[in-house]
Amino acid sequence: MEFDFDFDTRQLDNIMTKLPGKAKLRVTRNAVAAGARVIRKSAKSIAPYDSSRKTGTHLRDGIVIKRADRKTDVHIIGTQSTGRKAVPHAHLQEFGTVKQAPRPFLRPAYAQSMSAAKQKMLDKLGDGIVREAKKLAGK
């Protein structure tokens, strides 16, 4: 899923082009990560939780944010498939099986928190631009 922004990005583009490469990347990554955290929080609140289960990782504990690539600012919200917080059954819960109806948690979380995530990203972009501009002015 991708975000669609409903505002004029020309002014933001103009400001961002004035930042040096690393500063621009820092600002962008921080903003995207902040938006992803909003969606992850919503997904964790929706994900099924069985309090009687004492072993293994609960589905909500395996919801993570990962950067898709070290060179990009794309973040992926999903479930851990390997490691200590692995929840290999998450896709079965989200999409269902022939024997079990789907009980989605990621798609509804995205739908519910999309506008809050967009706002958080815009706030972080603004804060980051100001912070980086102050750093540049101090040099």
N, C-alpha and C positions, 0 to 999 in steps of 0.2 A: 504494500500500500504506500502511496505517496501523499504528501501534504500539498494542498492547493492553497496558495495565499491570495486573499482577496484585498490586496492593497497595491499601490503603485510602487513597484520595486526599483524604479529608476533612481530615486533619491538614495535608497539603501545601496544600490550598486555603485553609485557615484562616490559615496563615502567609503565603501569597502575597497574600491580600487586605489584609494589613497593610502591604505595601510600596506606595509611591507608584507611579503609572502608569509613568513612565519606568524606574524601577528594576526593576519587575516585567517590563517588556518586555526590558530588558537581560539579566536573569537567564534568561528563557525562551529568547531568541534564542541566547545562548551555549550553553545546554544542548542545544538542538535541533541547532545547528551541530556541537557535539562528537559527538553521536550520528551525524550525517551523515558526519563525517570517518572514523569507524570503518567505516561501510559502504563509503565511497569507497575506502578503503585495501584492503579485501577485494576490491572489484570490480577494482581495478587489478592485484591479484595473480592474479586469475582470467582477465582479458582476454587474448586471444591477442596474441602479440608475435612479429613476424618480424624477427630480428636482421639478416637479409641485406638487408632493405629500407632504403635510405639516404635516400629522399626522402619527403616527406609526413609527416603526423602519425600516429603509431602509435595504435591504438585506446585503449590504456591511458593515453596522454598526453592524450586528449580527454575523459576522465571528469571531470566538474566538479560542484560544488555551487553552486546558485544560490538566492537567496531569491526566492520566487514573487512577492512584492509588497513594496514598501518599507514598507507599513503592517502587514504580518503577520509572524509568526514561522515561517511554513511554508517549509521548505527542500526543494529538489528535487535529487535526484542523477540525473544523466544524462550525455549526451555533448554536446559542443559541436557545434552544427550550422553555425555561421558563424564567421568570424574565423580567427586564426592557428592555433588548435588544433582546427579543424573536422575532424570524422570523419563525413562524411555517410553512410557505409555501416554505421554502428553498428547501426541497427535491422535491417538485413539479416542481420547476424551474430547478433543476439539472437533474432530470430524465424524466420530462414531465408527461403528463396525456393522457387519451384517446382523450381529446379535445385540448391539447396544446403540441406542439413539445418541446422536451427538449432544454434548453438553459444552458448548463453546465458552471460552473465557478470554481468549486473546482478541478475537474479532469484536465482541461487545465492548471490551475495554477500550479498544481503539475508537469505536464509534462514540462511546460515552465521554471520553476525555480528549477528543481531538481538538476542540476549541480551546480548552485549558492548556493543552500542550503547545498549540500555536502561540498563545499569548505568552507562555513561559519562554518560548524560544525568542520571541520578539523582545521581551524584557531583557533576556540574557544577551542578545545581540547589542541592544542599546548600551547596557552596562559594560560589555566587553569593548565596544568601540570607544567609549569614554575612557575606560581604563588604559587601553592601548594608546590612545591619543595623549593622555597624561604622561605615559612612559616616554613617548616620542618627544614630547615637549620638554621633558626633563633632560634629554640628551644634548 
